[in-house]
Amino acid sequence: MELLYRSTRNSEVAVTASQAVLQGLAEDGGLFIPDRIPALDIKLEQLSSMSYQQTAYEVMKLFLTDFTEEELKHCIDKAYDEKFDTPAIAPLREADGAWYLELFHGATIAFKDMALSILPHLLTVSARKNHVKNEIVILTATSGDTGKAALAGFADVPGTKIIVFYPKNGVSPIQERQMVTQKGDNTFVVGIKGNFDDAQSGVKRIFGDKELKQEMDQAGYQFSSANSINIGRLVPQIVYYVYAYGKMVADGQLKAGETMNVVVPTGNFGNILAAYFAKNMGLPIEKLICASNENKVLVDFFRTGNYDKNRKFILTSSPSMDILISSNLERLVYLIAQRDSAKNAQLMAALASDGKYEISEEMKAKLTDFYGDYASEEETASEIAEVYKKTGYVLDTHTAVASRVYRKYREETGDEIKTVIASTASPYKFARSVLGAIDPKYDALSDFELVDQLSELSGTNVPRAVEELRTLPVLHDTVVETEQMKEIVKTFLKIS
Ligand SMILES: *Cc1c(COP(=O)(O)O)cnc(C)c1O
């Protein structure tokens, strides 16, 4: 049955899956969301013997209903191949009574690779399907990890260009180096003088600029988004929860049908929303534990029903979660408003004008699947040190936030259900914070000395993605004010 996608701000708007992938964001600023959440149509017992690629097909075919089997399998095979350093693609690792789902084995060693290695293929198939003649220009704001993963995914993909904006002083040195050394004639990287929310708002403004859209069209270009608001990112992220469940069953940790909890270190709310979709497809998930760093706007939302971004933006050691406007939350708000797009549009208008909104008691009552808490900077550091000292396993800072929140949850509730923690980045990506948490003596070392120390201490090889940074030349050095974002886009595309 064909599944259509509607705008969260206007239910009248309905497009196919491929059109939703192409557009990224609806014209009214809303996010695309499927008409219904399809149910898994395979038995849970079967999952346990399926490869990552097979699981991906079983999940994605239910959402991308206008893709043929051949097209979808082609996209999956192109995405989940030797770019990943393990055939498991997303291995599970038990440590200290929890199961860490390692989502960082792709090209850029963060979980964004899980979706961004397939998005370019979904997008080029979608363009072909819809007879798009224009070249696709991917415009992305990044808090650090999306940018590199999108650049790696789109570099030299014919018929595409990619422009990435990142907060100049808001990403780790390794993250910045990964981006500014990006190869590919179709890639552009720009630092902006502002934080991630400034970058994201700037990109949204450019997307909404009707005049620019026309100029672009005349020049043979159209925008699309690789941000986590694109349904082509959300759908591939559902896969690894289904896969993890299958592996828990295969390993004898769960009986088919038994529930598990999921903990997700959260920023833009994309990853945890994917887990919520998995649950609504029938995957036996009990609690969705939403873990924040000190930018704990979501914790407050789950506790009080008030979303309020009017607060200080805090730079933390988990920069990919330094976010005050969690874009994907809009999809959850729409769903708990029983798909009332007018109600949702009203709340989002309040967010835009006052920086806050409050949901009704009725809506709040639909949030019982979620539990929200946060970890302070100190708690995050001590979590890394404790888990390392106890088990030898080294967590990155984002995963450590989730791990500590899980510990708090377990102490508070006594819930002993087996729990999968989304491990969203390799510790090599945040070597300074990670080693600094284990022992302050490392503070004096250079970034690459830290990488070598981490390898020794954790007994793991330095990932290729980090190794190559030692010698790659810097190819991008543009830095602009937020107000200049539109101009720089036009300069890159040679339209003015
Ligand atoms: C992007 C990112 C997150 C946050 O994921 P969302 O889908 O934005 O909630 C967490 N950890 C890492 C390492 C990330 O790159």
PDBQT file of the ligand as one rigid body, heavy atoms in Angstrom, charges set to zero:
ROOT
HETATM    1  C1  LIG A 501      24.099  14.152  16.118  1.00  0.00    +0.000 C 
HETATM    2  C2  LIG A 501      24.635  13.472  17.305  1.00  0.00    +0.000 A 
HETATM    3  C3  LIG A 501      23.843  13.249  18.437  1.00  0.00    +0.000 A 
HETATM    4  C4  LIG A 501      22.427  13.739  18.543  1.00  0.00    +0.000 C 
HETATM    5  O1  LIG A 501      21.568  13.052  17.665  1.00  0.00    +0.000 OA
HETATM    6  P1  LIG A 501      20.145  13.689  17.300  1.00  0.00    +0.000 P 
HETATM    7  O2  LIG A 501      19.582  12.782  16.273  1.00  0.00    +0.000 OA
HETATM    8  O3  LIG A 501      20.429  15.055  16.786  1.00  0.00    +0.000 OA
HETATM    9  O4  LIG A 501      19.346  13.723  18.543  1.00  0.00    +0.000 OA
HETATM   10  C5  LIG A 501      24.414  12.558  19.494  1.00  0.00    +0.000 A 
HETATM   11  N1  LIG A 501      25.691  12.138  19.462  1.00  0.00    +0.000 NA
HETATM   12  C6  LIG A 501      26.486  12.342  18.389  1.00  0.00    +0.000 A 
HETATM   13  C7  LIG A 501      27.897  11.884  18.437  1.00  0.00    +0.000 C 
HETATM   14  C8  LIG A 501      25.990  13.003  17.280  1.00  0.00    +0.000 A 
HETATM   15  O5  LIG A 501      26.776  13.188  16.218  1.00  0.00    +0.000 OA
ENDROOT
TORSDOF 0
